[in-house]
Amino acid sequence: MRRETRVRITKSQISEAPPFSHYCHMFFAFRIQQEQWLNVNLLGESRHTSTVGDASI
């Protein structure tokens, strides 16, 4: 599920061809969202440790 969202965002960026600053903003926003998702997943559901490892690669 995580990789599908990443691919969709990349396709939209390529089609729209945004400025470099907008690309950096989207990248950092995605990184922050990913870190929050990993933290919630680690704290809330520790039994899904294998899924967290795959998403971090």
N, C-alpha and C positions, 0 to 999 in steps of 0.2 A: 504493500500500500504506500509505503514511504517513497519508493523509487518511482511509482507512477506519478505522484504529485510533482516530483522533481523534474521528470521528463516534460510534463505539461507546462510547467513554468518556463523551462528552457525553450520550448517551442514557441510560446507566446513572445518571449524576448527576441527570438530570432526573427519572427514575422514582423514585429513592430519596430525593430531596430532602434532601441532607446539610446539616449546619451550614455556616456561612460559613467557619469556620476549616478545616474538612475540605476545602472547595472550594479554599481557598488552598493547602493542603498538596498536594492533587492537582495543582494547576497548577504549583507549583514543582518537584514531582517530575517532571512531564512535561517541563518546560523543561530540567531537568538531564539527563534521559534523551535529549532531542532534541539537546542540545549534545554529549553524549558520542557519539551516533550520527553527528553531523556531523563531529566530530573524527576518529573512526575511519574514516569514509568518505573524508575528505580525505587522511589519511595513507596508508590502505591502497589505495584505488582512486581515483587521481587522474583516471582516464579518465571517471569518472561525474560530472564537474563540473556538467553541465547538470541532472542529477537533484538534486544538492545545492541548486542555485539554486531549483528549483521547490519543494522542501520548505521552504526558509527563508521563502518568501512567506506 
